[in-house]
Amino acid sequence: MPTPSDVESPTPGQTAGFALSSATVGVPMTVVEVRADARAPEWASRLRELGFITGEPVRVLRRGQPGGGPLAVRVGVSTFALRRAEADCVLVRAADGAAA
């Protein structure tokens, strides 16, 4: 599972960020991009409708046990449970002033 330090520099057309599923619990993040999953391309539009849009603050509140999924995630002022595969579609970066 990639961590913020494992993410390679983006190539042209890519956005710097890492999957929300690998974010540390409690650390403030910012949504960078939402990508469609090849297995379920409709997830991207659903996630955007829920509020996962570029620039929106997001934070992982809790991880399910065992295996770390589902994730309780706060985006803006709303809280949702996301499957790990859904959280993989949301790319984030540490919020300004937050340690990833």
C-alpha positions as CSV (number, residue, x, y, z in Angstrom):
1,M,0.0,0.0,0.0
2,P,1.6,3.3,-1.0
3,T,2.2,6.0,1.6
4,P,2.6,9.7,0.8
5,S,6.4,9.3,0.7
6,D,6.1,6.4,-1.8
7,V,4.3,8.4,-4.5
8,E,6.4,9.1,-7.5
9,S,6.5,12.5,-9.2
10,P,3.6,12.9,-11.5
11,T,4.0,12.6,-15.3
12,P,2.4,15.2,-17.6
13,G,-1.4,14.8,-17.3
14,Q,-1.2,13.3,-13.8
15,T,-1.9,15.0,-10.5
16,A,0.4,14.6,-7.5
17,G,-1.4,12.7,-4.8
18,F,-2.0,9.4,-3.1
19,A,-5.1,7.2,-2.5
20,L,-7.4,8.2,0.3
21,S,-7.4,4.6,1.4
22,S,-3.7,4.9,2.4
23,A,-4.2,8.2,4.3
24,T,-3.4,8.3,8.0
25,V,-6.4,8.4,10.4
26,G,-7.0,11.9,11.7
27,V,-4.7,13.8,9.4
28,P,-6.3,16.6,7.4
29,M,-6.1,16.1,3.7
30,T,-7.3,17.9,0.6
31,V,-9.0,16.1,-2.4
32,V,-6.7,16.4,-5.5
33,E,-8.7,14.3,-8.0
34,V,-11.3,11.6,-8.3
35,R,-10.5,8.8,-10.8
36,A,-12.8,6.2,-12.3
37,D,-12.2,2.6,-11.3
38,A,-12.0,0.3,-14.3
39,R,-14.3,-2.3,-12.5
40,A,-16.9,0.4,-11.6
41,P,-16.5,3.6,-13.6
42,E,-19.8,5.0,-12.1
43,W,-18.0,5.3,-8.7
44,A,-16.2,8.5,-9.8
45,S,-19.4,10.4,-10.5
46,R,-21.0,9.1,-7.3
47,L,-18.1,10.2,-5.2
48,R,-18.2,13.7,-6.8
49,E,-21.9,13.9,-6.0
50,L,-21.1,13.0,-2.4
51,G,-18.7,16.0,-2.2
52,F,-15.3,14.5,-3.1
53,I,-14.3,17.4,-5.4
54,T,-11.0,19.0,-6.0
55,G,-9.9,21.3,-3.1
56,E,-12.4,19.9,-0.6
57,P,-11.1,19.0,2.9
58,V,-11.2,15.3,3.8
59,R,-10.1,13.2,6.7
60,V,-10.2,9.5,7.5
61,L,-11.9,9.2,10.9
62,R,-11.7,5.4,11.4
63,R,-10.9,2.2,9.7
64,G,-12.8,-1.0,10.0
65,Q,-11.2,-4.1,11.4
66,P,-9.9,-6.5,10.2
67,G,-8.3,-5.3,7.0
68,G,-8.7,-1.6,7.4
69,G,-12.0,-1.3,5.5
70,P,-14.6,0.2,5.3
71,L,-13.3,3.6,6.1
72,A,-15.3,6.3,7.9
73,V,-14.4,9.5,6.0
74,R,-15.4,13.1,6.6
75,V,-15.5,15.3,3.5
76,G,-16.5,18.9,4.1
77,V,-19.1,18.6,6.9
78,S,-20.5,15.2,5.9
79,T,-19.4,11.8,7.0
80,F,-19.5,8.7,4.9
81,A,-18.5,5.0,5.0
82,L,-16.4,4.1,1.9
83,R,-15.3,0.7,0.8
84,R,-11.5,0.5,0.4
85,A,-11.9,0.2,-3.4
86,E,-14.0,3.4,-3.5
87,A,-11.4,5.3,-1.3
88,D,-8.7,4.1,-3.8
89,C,-10.5,6.3,-6.4
90,V,-10.0,9.5,-4.4
91,L,-6.5,11.1,-4.6
92,V,-5.5,13.4,-1.8
93,R,-2.6,15.3,-0.5
94,A,-1.8,16.6,3.0
95,A,-3.6,19.8,3.8
96,D,-1.5,22.9,4.1
97,G,0.3,22.8,7.4
98,A,-0.6,19.1,8.1
99,A,1.9,16.4,8.5
100,A,1.1,13.4,6.2
